[in-house]
């Protein structure tokens, strides 16, 4: 309005040209003398950050994530997973490291959130192929170092201990370690300060105001980051389908106390994760209270506890720990045996006890067995089988929700909401869980006001690019599952597993024959060997038919002057398979073995 009035004053009434010209000149002169406004230089556009998910999505375990910004790469965690029922003979499942190897010259290091196997179990296999610096909290590095000793990698490994609240510079990344509560001490979330913005990864966490060991989660740091501005939040999803809050670890002590009273005249055997240091501490405290001795069973349990005690995370009263070989020297009611096998793993100590295959412990009446863990999704059947076998032997078994003997280490819905709201990210990415977990976590974020287009649910091999202005999916990177079988890493693939499954379901028939080197006619055989197909003594007629049919095929090939072994073997496989299927409805693997004489 003031501007309009000025223009009205200047251009109303009679004026001579000279006067107007003078005023105009005077005004221009005044403007010329006034200081010029300096233009602000345009802010340089922030770069993007790429995130590749090499594990931990649409599965439980095998967590590993790759971050890339301005040519620098860092890794977060490198875990393993246990094989499922279809992976016959496989010991472990680890991530595919192909994409890391392709970019190894740009990898600045790895940060680790905590010491559970699903976050550090794959590191020895990675370090056997490339040596990169690794940063983690004291207990995490202690447990990892113990694993690396088993693989003869400890002396060459570049292990670096950091504490919660510290920051580490890795190329253009600055990793900030934030204390969280979990079922193992020294767990952290990671905030990555990058030229593209701040990216927060929650790791595994819950909110426990009264943790058994250490301080409660550092919510202040999450809130500080949220106030400063967070570009993206990668949040764990394991318990996203569970309403409310996860119970505090303190509830377990009360539950154990009641069970120790109930089992006053029994030997107590408690199965838990070897890495659950807090739970083992609670058991030792309870054993001390009721004047019992404690023994460990399972190599991983012994190793983990020795590291935890050495680093001061496990407080053990004097003379309470005994060797497992000394169990028979004490009355049953004075013993607590802490063992591995809470997930029903076939080779674990508890499984061997259940199936009378343990060299040092026989279980039966008078044993009070507590399974202090919930089954990981996919392990329910294995755990159930172990419980059944223990019950058959007369043991008393406490499992799952029968008593308060286990609490989860993962945040339920209300805790997830609290942390998501504090972090207040622009983009939200649920991680660590199966599809149902990821989608439920995404729904929680959406209910808190995050736009659906700013939420990304990925898969193993997915790669995304995040910028202040967008989030977009890029071409997939090499990723998947690598099977560890004995000393072999990656030499068992889908074809080998398919053959193993075929053998397990239908058995094997071997057809052995010696052929004349000149004309190809049969000199001896064919002999039939059956494994896992039929009981030989009760199926002699069928095996004679197979033998006769195989002989006819070999002679026919000789008469037709067919001497190419691949052709002969394929015909034996096809024709014998058809015959067996018609007669038995089964399709065993058929393996012809031919030799020339």
C-alpha positions as CSV (number, residue, x, y, z in Angstrom):
1,X,0.0,0.0,0.0
2,X,2.9,2.4,0.8
3,X,4.3,1.8,-2.6
4,X,1.0,2.6,-4.3
5,X,0.7,5.9,-2.4
6,X,4.2,6.9,-3.5
7,X,3.4,6.4,-7.1
8,X,0.2,8.4,-6.7
9,X,2.1,11.4,-5.3
10,X,4.8,11.4,-8.0
11,X,2.4,11.2,-10.9
12,X,-0.6,13.4,-9.9
13,X,-1.1,17.2,-10.6
14,X,0.8,19.5,-13.0
15,X,4.5,19.2,-13.3
16,X,7.0,20.7,-15.8
17,X,9.3,18.3,-17.6
18,X,12.4,19.8,-16.0
19,X,11.2,19.3,-12.5
20,X,10.2,15.8,-13.2
21,X,13.5,15.1,-14.9
22,X,15.4,16.5,-11.9
23,X,13.5,14.4,-9.5
24,X,14.0,11.4,-11.6
25,X,17.8,12.1,-11.7
26,X,17.9,12.8,-8.0
27,X,16.1,9.5,-7.3
28,X,18.4,7.5,-9.5
29,X,21.4,9.1,-8.0
30,X,20.2,8.2,-4.5
31,X,19.6,4.6,-5.5
32,X,23.0,4.4,-7.0
33,X,24.7,5.5,-3.8
34,X,22.7,3.0,-1.7
35,X,24.6,-0.2,-0.8
36,X,24.0,-3.1,-3.2
37,X,22.4,-6.3,-1.8
38,X,24.8,-9.3,-2.0
39,X,23.2,-12.4,-3.4
40,X,23.6,-15.5,-1.3
41,X,25.5,-18.2,-3.1
42,X,23.4,-21.2,-4.0
43,X,23.8,-24.0,-1.6
44,X,25.5,-27.0,-3.2
45,X,23.1,-29.8,-3.7
46,X,23.7,-32.7,-1.3
47,X,24.8,-36.0,-2.9
48,X,22.9,-39.2,-2.7
49,X,23.5,-42.3,-0.6
50,X,23.1,-45.8,-1.9
51,X,22.0,-48.7,0.4
52,X,22.3,-52.4,-0.7
53,X,20.6,-55.1,1.3
54,X,22.8,-58.3,1.2
55,X,20.8,-60.1,3.9
56,X,18.3,-59.7,6.7
57,X,15.2,-59.0,4.6
58,X,12.4,-61.5,4.2
59,X,14.4,-63.9,6.5
60,X,15.5,-64.2,10.1
61,X,19.2,-63.8,10.5
62,X,22.1,-63.3,8.0
63,X,21.9,-59.5,8.6
64,X,24.3,-57.4,6.4
65,X,23.8,-54.0,4.8
66,X,26.1,-52.0,2.5
67,X,26.1,-48.2,2.4
68,X,27.8,-46.2,-0.3
69,X,28.3,-42.4,-0.5
70,X,30.7,-40.3,-2.7
71,X,32.6,-43.5,-3.7
72,X,33.2,-44.7,-0.2
73,X,31.5,-48.0,1.1
74,X,31.0,-49.3,4.6
75,X,29.3,-52.4,5.9
76,X,27.0,-52.8,8.8
77,X,27.0,-56.3,10.4
78,X,27.7,-59.6,8.7
79,X,25.7,-62.4,10.2
80,X,24.7,-66.0,9.5
81,X,21.5,-68.0,9.6
82,X,20.7,-71.6,10.5
83,X,19.6,-73.9,7.7
84,X,16.0,-74.8,7.3
85,X,14.6,-78.3,6.8
86,X,15.2,-78.3,3.1
87,X,18.9,-77.6,3.4
88,X,20.0,-81.2,4.0
89,X,23.5,-81.5,5.4
90,X,24.1,-77.8,5.5
91,X,25.7,-76.4,8.7
92,X,25.4,-72.7,8.2
93,X,24.0,-70.1,5.7
94,X,26.1,-67.0,5.1
95,X,25.6,-64.0,2.8
96,X,26.9,-63.8,-0.8
97,X,30.0,-61.6,-0.7
98,X,30.2,-61.1,-4.5
99,X,29.2,-57.5,-4.6
100,X,31.6,-56.6,-1.8
101,X,34.5,-58.3,-3.6
102,X,33.6,-56.4,-6.8
103,X,34.0,-53.1,-4.8
104,X,36.6,-54.1,-2.2
105,X,38.9,-51.2,-3.1
106,X,36.2,-48.7,-2.0
107,X,35.3,-50.5,1.3
108,X,36.5,-48.4,4.3
109,X,35.4,-50.8,7.0
110,X,32.6,-52.5,8.9
111,X,30.6,-51.4,12.0
112,X,29.0,-54.1,14.2
113,X,25.9,-53.5,16.3
114,X,26.2,-56.5,18.7
115,X,27.6,-59.9,19.3
116,X,24.8,-62.3,18.3
117,X,25.5,-64.9,15.6
118,X,23.0,-63.4,13.2
119,X,25.1,-60.2,13.2
120,X,28.7,-61.5,13.5
121,X,28.5,-65.2,12.4
122,X,29.5,-64.5,8.8
123,X,32.5,-62.2,9.5
124,X,35.1,-65.0,9.7
125,X,34.0,-66.2,6.2
126,X,34.3,-62.6,4.9
127,X,37.7,-62.0,6.5
128,X,39.0,-65.2,5.0
129,X,38.5,-63.5,1.6
130,X,39.3,-59.8,2.4
131,X,40.8,-58.1,5.4
132,X,38.9,-54.9,6.4
133,X,38.9,-52.9,9.6
134,X,36.0,-53.8,12.0
135,X,34.6,-51.5,14.8
136,X,32.4,-52.6,17.7
137,X,31.9,-52.4,21.4
138,X,34.1,-54.3,23.8
139,X,32.0,-57.4,24.3
140,X,31.1,-57.6,20.6
141,X,34.8,-57.4,19.6
142,X,35.7,-59.9,22.4
143,X,33.1,-62.5,21.1
144,X,34.1,-61.9,17.5
145,X,37.8,-62.3,18.4
146,X,37.1,-65.6,19.9
147,X,35.4,-66.8,16.7
148,X,38.3,-65.6,14.6
149,X,40.7,-67.6,16.7
150,X,38.8,-70.7,15.7
151,X,39.3,-69.8,12.1
152,X,43.0,-68.8,12.6
153,X,42.2,-65.3,11.5
154,X,42.6,-63.4,14.8
155,X,46.2,-62.3,14.4
156,X,45.6,-60.7,11.0
157,X,42.2,-59.2,11.8
158,X,41.9,-55.4,12.2
159,X,39.6,-55.3,15.3
160,X,38.9,-51.9,16.9
161,X,37.1,-51.4,20.2
162,X,34.8,-48.4,20.5
163,X,32.3,-47.5,23.2
164,X,28.7,-46.3,23.0
165,X,28.6,-42.6,22.5
166,X,31.8,-42.6,20.4
167,X,32.2,-41.7,16.7
168,X,34.4,-43.3,14.1
169,X,35.5,-41.7,10.8
170,X,35.4,-44.1,7.8
171,X,36.0,-42.2,4.5
172,X,33.2,-39.7,4.1
173,X,31.1,-41.6,6.8
174,X,31.2,-40.8,10.5
175,X,29.6,-43.7,12.5
176,X,28.1,-42.8,15.8
177,X,27.5,-45.6,18.3
178,X,24.3,-45.2,20.3
179,X,23.5,-47.4,23.4
180,X,20.4,-49.6,23.1
181,X,18.9,-52.4,25.3
182,X,18.9,-56.0,23.9
183,X,19.4,-59.5,25.2
184,X,23.2,-59.1,25.1
185,X,25.2,-56.3,26.7
186,X,27.0,-53.7,24.7
187,X,24.4,-53.5,21.9
188,X,24.3,-50.3,19.9
189,X,22.4,-48.5,17.1
190,X,24.4,-46.8,14.4
191,X,23.9,-43.2,13.1
192,X,25.8,-42.6,9.9
193,X,26.7,-38.9,9.4
194,X,27.3,-38.5,5.6
195,X,27.4,-35.7,3.1
196,X,24.0,-36.9,2.0
197,X,22.5,-36.6,5.5
198,X,22.1,-38.7,8.6
199,X,21.0,-42.3,8.2
200,X,20.2,-44.2,11.4
201,X,20.2,-48.0,11.7
202,X,18.5,-49.3,14.9
203,X,20.3,-52.6,15.1
204,X,18.4,-55.0,17.4
205,X,16.8,-53.1,20.3
206,X,14.1,-52.8,22.9
207,X,13.3,-50.1,25.6
208,X,14.1,-51.5,29.0
209,X,13.9,-49.0,31.8
210,X,15.2,-51.6,34.3
211,X,17.8,-53.6,32.4
212,X,19.5,-56.5,34.2
213,X,22.9,-55.2,33.1
214,X,24.0,-51.7,32.2
215,X,22.0,-48.5,31.5
216,X,18.7,-48.1,29.6
217,X,18.6,-47.2,25.9
218,X,19.9,-43.7,25.0
219,X,16.7,-42.2,23.9
220,X,18.2,-38.7,24.2
221,X,20.6,-39.4,21.3
222,X,17.7,-40.6,19.1
223,X,15.8,-37.4,20.0
224,X,18.8,-35.2,19.3
225,X,19.3,-36.8,15.9
226,X,15.6,-36.4,15.1
227,X,15.7,-32.7,16.0
228,X,18.8,-32.2,13.8
229,X,17.2,-34.0,10.9
230,X,17.4,-37.6,9.8
231,X,17.3,-38.6,6.2
232,X,16.4,-42.3,6.6
233,X,15.8,-44.7,9.4
234,X,16.4,-48.4,9.0
235,X,14.4,-50.0,11.9
236,X,14.3,-53.6,13.0
237,X,11.0,-55.4,12.6
238,X,11.2,-58.7,14.5
239,X,8.4,-57.9,17.0
240,X,6.5,-55.5,14.8
241,X,3.4,-57.7,15.0
242,X,3.3,-57.8,18.8
243,X,1.3,-55.0,20.5
244,X,2.4,-53.2,23.7
245,X,5.8,-53.3,25.2
246,X,8.5,-56.0,25.7
247,X,8.8,-57.1,29.3
248,X,11.8,-56.1,31.3
249,X,14.6,-58.6,32.0
250,X,13.8,-58.3,35.7
251,X,10.6,-60.5,35.2
252,X,12.9,-63.4,34.3
253,X,14.6,-63.4,37.7
254,X,11.2,-63.7,39.5
255,X,10.2,-66.6,37.2
256,X,13.5,-68.4,37.7
257,X,13.2,-68.0,41.4
258,X,9.9,-69.8,41.5
259,X,11.1,-72.6,39.3
260,X,14.2,-73.1,41.5
261,X,11.9,-73.6,44.4
262,X,9.7,-76.0,42.5
263,X,12.8,-78.0,41.4
264,X,14.3,-78.2,44.9
265,X,14.9,-82.0,44.6
266,X,15.8,-82.1,40.9
267,X,18.8,-81.4,38.8
268,X,18.1,-78.2,36.8
269,X,19.1,-78.0,33.1
270,X,18.5,-74.7,31.4
271,X,18.8,-74.2,27.7
272,X,19.4,-70.7,26.4
273,X,21.3,-68.9,23.6
274,X,25.1,-69.0,24.3
275,X,25.3,-65.3,23.6
276,X,22.6,-64.3,26.1
277,X,25.0,-63.2,28.8
278,X,22.3,-61.4,30.8
279,X,20.3,-64.7,31.1
280,X,23.3,-66.7,32.1
281,X,24.1,-64.1,34.8
282,X,20.5,-64.4,36.2
283,X,20.9,-68.2,36.3
284,X,24.3,-68.0,38.1
285,X,22.8,-65.6,40.6
286,X,19.9,-67.9,41.3
287,X,22.2,-70.9,41.6
288,X,24.3,-69.0,44.1
289,X,21.2,-68.1,46.1
290,X,20.1,-71.7,46.3
291,X,23.6,-73.1,46.9
292,X,24.0,-75.0,43.6
293,X,27.0,-75.6,41.4
294,X,26.9,-74.5,37.8
295,X,28.4,-76.3,34.7
296,X,28.3,-75.3,31.1
297,X,27.5,-77.7,28.2
298,X,28.2,-76.8,24.6
299,X,31.4,-75.4,23.0
300,X,29.8,-72.1,22.1
301,X,28.4,-71.7,25.6
302,X,31.8,-72.3,27.2
303,X,33.5,-69.9,24.8
304,X,31.0,-67.1,25.2
305,X,31.0,-67.3,29.0
306,X,34.8,-67.3,29.2
307,X,35.0,-64.1,27.1
308,X,32.1,-62.4,29.0
309,X,33.8,-63.2,32.3
310,X,37.2,-62.1,31.2
311,X,35.8,-58.7,30.0
312,X,33.8,-58.3,33.2
313,X,30.3,-58.6,31.8
314,X,29.7,-61.8,33.7
315,X,30.1,-61.7,37.5
316,X,30.7,-65.3,38.8
317,X,30.9,-66.0,42.6
318,X,34.0,-68.0,43.7
319,X,33.9,-71.8,43.4
320,X,30.5,-71.9,41.8
321,X,31.5,-73.1,38.4
322,X,32.5,-76.7,37.9
323,X,33.6,-78.7,34.9
324,X,31.0,-80.9,33.3
325,X,33.1,-83.9,34.0
326,X,32.5,-83.3,37.8
327,X,28.7,-83.6,37.6
328,X,28.7,-87.1,39.2
329,X,30.5,-85.8,42.3
330,X,27.6,-83.8,43.5
331,X,24.0,-84.7,44.3
332,X,21.5,-83.9,41.5
333,X,19.7,-81.3,43.6
334,X,22.9,-79.3,43.9
335,X,23.5,-79.0,40.1
336,X,22.5,-76.4,37.5
337,X,23.6,-77.2,33.9
338,X,23.5,-74.3,31.4
339,X,23.4,-75.6,27.9
340,X,22.9,-74.7,24.3
341,X,20.1,-76.1,22.1
342,X,17.2,-73.8,22.9
343,X,16.3,-73.8,19.1
344,X,16.4,-77.6,18.7
345,X,19.5,-77.6,16.6
346,X,20.3,-81.2,15.8
347,X,24.0,-81.1,17.0
348,X,23.4,-78.9,20.0
349,X,24.0,-80.2,23.6
350,X,20.3,-80.4,24.5
351,X,19.3,-82.3,21.4
352,X,22.1,-84.8,22.0
353,X,20.8,-85.2,25.6
354,X,17.2,-85.7,24.3
355,X,18.3,-88.5,21.9
356,X,20.8,-90.1,24.4
357,X,23.7,-89.1,22.2
358,X,25.5,-86.9,24.8
359,X,28.8,-88.4,26.0
360,X,28.7,-86.8,29.4
361,X,25.0,-86.2,30.4
362,X,22.2,-88.7,30.5
363,X,18.8,-87.2,31.3
364,X,15.6,-88.8,32.7
365,X,13.5,-88.7,35.8
366,X,14.8,-86.2,38.3
367,X,15.8,-83.7,35.7
368,X,14.0,-80.3,35.6
369,X,14.6,-78.8,32.1
370,X,13.9,-75.1,31.4
371,X,14.0,-73.8,27.8
372,X,14.7,-70.1,28.3
373,X,14.1,-68.9,24.7
374,X,11.3,-68.6,22.2
375,X,11.6,-70.6,19.0
376,X,12.9,-68.6,16.0
377,X,10.4,-68.7,13.2
378,X,11.0,-72.0,11.3
379,X,12.5,-73.8,14.3
380,X,9.2,-74.6,16.0
381,X,9.1,-78.2,14.8
382,X,12.7,-78.9,15.8
383,X,12.1,-77.5,19.3
384,X,8.9,-79.5,19.6
385,X,10.7,-82.7,18.7
386,X,13.3,-82.2,21.4
387,X,10.7,-81.4,24.0
388,X,8.8,-84.6,23.1
389,X,11.9,-86.7,23.5
390,X,12.7,-85.2,26.8
391,X,9.2,-85.8,28.1
392,X,9.4,-89.4,26.9
393,X,12.5,-89.9,29.1
394,X,10.6,-88.7,32.2
395,X,12.0,-85.2,32.4
396,X,9.9,-82.3,33.6
397,X,10.1,-79.6,30.8
398,X,9.2,-75.9,31.1
399,X,9.0,-74.1,27.7
400,X,7.7,-71.1,25.9
401,X,5.0,-69.2,27.8
402,X,4.5,-71.7,30.7
403,X,6.4,-69.4,33.1
404,X,8.3,-66.1,32.9
405,X,11.6,-67.7,31.9
406,X,12.3,-65.7,28.8
407,X,11.6,-62.2,27.5
408,X,12.3,-61.0,24.0
409,X,15.2,-58.7,23.2
410,X,13.3,-57.0,20.5
411,X,10.9,-54.0,20.6
412,X,7.2,-54.4,20.4
413,X,4.8,-52.0,18.7
414,X,4.7,-49.2,21.3
415,X,8.5,-49.2,21.6
416,X,8.9,-49.1,17.9
417,X,6.6,-46.1,17.7
418,X,8.5,-44.2,20.4
419,X,11.8,-44.6,18.7
420,X,10.4,-43.9,15.2
421,X,8.8,-40.7,16.5
422,X,12.0,-39.6,18.2
423,X,14.1,-40.2,15.1
424,X,11.4,-38.6,12.9
425,X,13.0,-39.6,9.6
426,X,12.1,-38.4,6.1
427,X,12.4,-42.0,4.7
428,X,11.6,-45.2,6.6
429,X,13.0,-48.6,5.8
430,X,11.9,-51.7,7.9
431,X,14.7,-54.3,8.2
432,X,15.4,-57.5,10.0
433,X,12.4,-59.8,9.5
434,X,10.1,-61.8,7.2
435,X,7.7,-60.1,4.9
436,X,4.9,-60.0,7.5
437,X,7.3,-58.3,10.0
438,X,8.5,-55.7,7.5
439,X,5.0,-54.8,6.3
440,X,3.7,-54.4,9.9
441,X,6.6,-52.1,10.8
442,X,5.8,-50.1,7.7
443,X,2.2,-49.8,8.8
444,X,3.4,-48.5,12.2
445,X,5.5,-45.8,10.5
446,X,2.6,-44.8,8.3
447,X,0.3,-44.5,11.3
448,X,2.8,-42.0,12.7
449,X,2.5,-39.8,9.7
450,X,5.2,-40.9,7.3
451,X,4.0,-40.8,3.7
452,X,3.6,-44.2,2.1
453,X,5.8,-43.1,-0.8
454,X,8.6,-42.4,1.6
455,X,8.5,-46.0,3.0
456,X,10.5,-48.7,1.2
457,X,10.2,-52.5,1.7
458,X,13.1,-54.3,0.1
459,X,14.4,-57.8,-0.5
460,X,17.8,-59.5,-0.5
461,X,19.7,-57.9,-3.4
462,X,17.7,-54.7,-3.4
463,X,19.6,-51.5,-3.8
464,X,18.1,-48.0,-3.3
465,X,19.3,-44.4,-3.8
466,X,18.2,-41.8,-1.3
467,X,18.5,-38.1,-1.7
468,X,16.8,-35.1,0.0
469,X,14.4,-35.0,-2.9
470,X,13.7,-38.6,-3.7
471,X,14.1,-42.3,-2.9
472,X,14.3,-44.7,-5.8
473,X,15.1,-48.3,-6.4
474,X,18.2,-49.2,-8.5
475,X,19.2,-52.4,-10.3
476,X,19.6,-55.4,-8.0
477,X,23.1,-56.3,-6.8
478,X,24.5,-59.9,-6.5
479,X,23.2,-61.3,-3.3
480,X,21.7,-64.5,-1.9
481,X,22.6,-67.5,0.2
482,X,26.0,-69.3,0.4
483,X,25.9,-72.7,2.2
484,X,28.6,-73.9,4.5
485,X,28.9,-77.7,4.7
486,X,31.8,-79.0,6.8
487,X,34.9,-77.2,5.5
488,X,33.3,-76.4,2.2
489,X,32.0,-72.9,1.7
490,X,29.8,-72.3,-1.4
491,X,30.5,-75.7,-3.0
492,X,27.0,-76.8,-2.1
493,X,24.4,-75.2,-4.3
494,X,20.8,-75.6,-5.3
495,X,21.5,-78.6,-7.6
496,X,23.4,-80.5,-4.8
497,X,20.6,-79.8,-2.4
498,X,18.0,-81.0,-4.9
499,X,20.0,-84.2,-5.3
500,X,20.2,-84.6,-1.5
501,X,16.4,-84.1,-1.2
502,X,15.8,-86.6,-4.0
503,X,18.0,-89.1,-2.3
504,X,16.3,-88.5,1.1
505,X,12.8,-88.9,-0.3
506,X,13.2,-91.7,-2.9
507,X,16.5,-93.4,-2.4
508,X,19.2,-94.6,-4.8
509,X,19.7,-97.4,-7.2
510,X,23.2,-98.1,-8.6
511,X,23.5,-100.2,-11.8
512,X,27.1,-101.6,-12.3
513,X,28.2,-103.4,-15.5
514,X,31.4,-104.3,-17.3
515,X,31.3,-104.0,-21.1
516,X,33.6,-105.5,-23.8
517,X,36.0,-102.8,-24.9
518,X,35.7,-104.0,-28.6
519,X,32.0,-104.6,-29.2
520,X,30.3,-103.1,-26.1
521,X,28.5,-106.3,-25.1
522,X,28.0,-107.1,-21.4
523,X,30.8,-109.2,-19.9
524,X,29.6,-109.1,-16.3
525,X,26.6,-107.7,-14.5
526,X,24.6,-105.7,-14.4
527,X,24.7,-105.7,-10.6
528,X,22.0,-103.8,-8.7
529,X,22.7,-101.9,-5.4
530,X,19.8,-100.3,-3.6
531,X,20.0,-97.7,-0.9
532,X,16.9,-96.1,0.7
533,X,14.6,-97.4,-2.0
534,X,13.4,-100.9,-1.0
535,X,14.4,-103.5,1.5
536,X,16.5,-105.9,-0.7
537,X,15.5,-109.2,0.9
538,X,11.9,-108.5,0.5
539,X,12.1,-107.1,-3.1
540,X,14.3,-109.6,-4.9
541,X,11.7,-110.0,-7.7
542,X,11.7,-106.3,-8.4
543,X,15.5,-106.1,-8.4
544,X,15.7,-109.0,-10.8
545,X,13.3,-107.2,-13.2
546,X,15.5,-104.1,-13.0
547,X,18.6,-106.2,-13.7
548,X,17.0,-107.9,-16.7
549,X,15.7,-104.6,-18.1
550,X,19.1,-103.0,-17.7
551,X,20.8,-105.9,-19.5
552,X,18.4,-105.6,-22.4
553,X,19.2,-101.9,-22.7
554,X,22.9,-102.5,-22.7
555,X,22.7,-105.3,-25.3
556,X,20.5,-103.3,-27.5
557,X,23.0,-100.4,-27.5
558,X,25.8,-102.8,-28.3
559,X,23.8,-104.3,-31.2
560,X,23.0,-100.7,-32.5
561,X,26.8,-99.9,-32.3
562,X,26.1,-97.2,-29.7
563,X,29.3,-96.8,-27.6
564,X,29.0,-93.2,-26.3
565,X,28.7,-93.7,-22.6
566,X,26.6,-90.6,-22.0
567,X,24.0,-91.8,-24.4
568,X,24.0,-95.3,-22.8
569,X,23.7,-94.0,-19.3
570,X,20.9,-91.6,-20.2
571,X,18.9,-94.4,-21.8
572,X,19.4,-96.6,-18.7
573,X,18.2,-93.7,-16.4
574,X,15.2,-92.9,-18.5
575,X,14.0,-96.5,-19.2
576,X,14.6,-97.9,-15.7
577,X,13.0,-94.8,-14.1
578,X,9.8,-95.3,-16.2
579,X,9.7,-99.0,-15.3
580,X,10.2,-98.4,-11.5
581,X,7.6,-95.6,-11.5
582,X,5.0,-97.8,-13.2
583,X,5.6,-100.6,-10.7
584,X,6.1,-98.7,-7.5
585,X,5.0,-95.1,-7.9
586,X,8.4,-94.0,-6.7
587,X,11.3,-92.3,-8.6
588,X,14.6,-93.1,-7.0
589,X,17.8,-91.6,-8.2
590,X,19.4,-94.0,-10.8
591,X,23.2,-94.0,-11.1
592,X,24.7,-96.2,-13.9
593,X,28.4,-97.2,-13.4
594,X,30.0,-98.7,-16.5
595,X,33.5,-99.9,-17.1
596,X,35.3,-101.3,-20.2
597,X,37.2,-104.6,-19.9
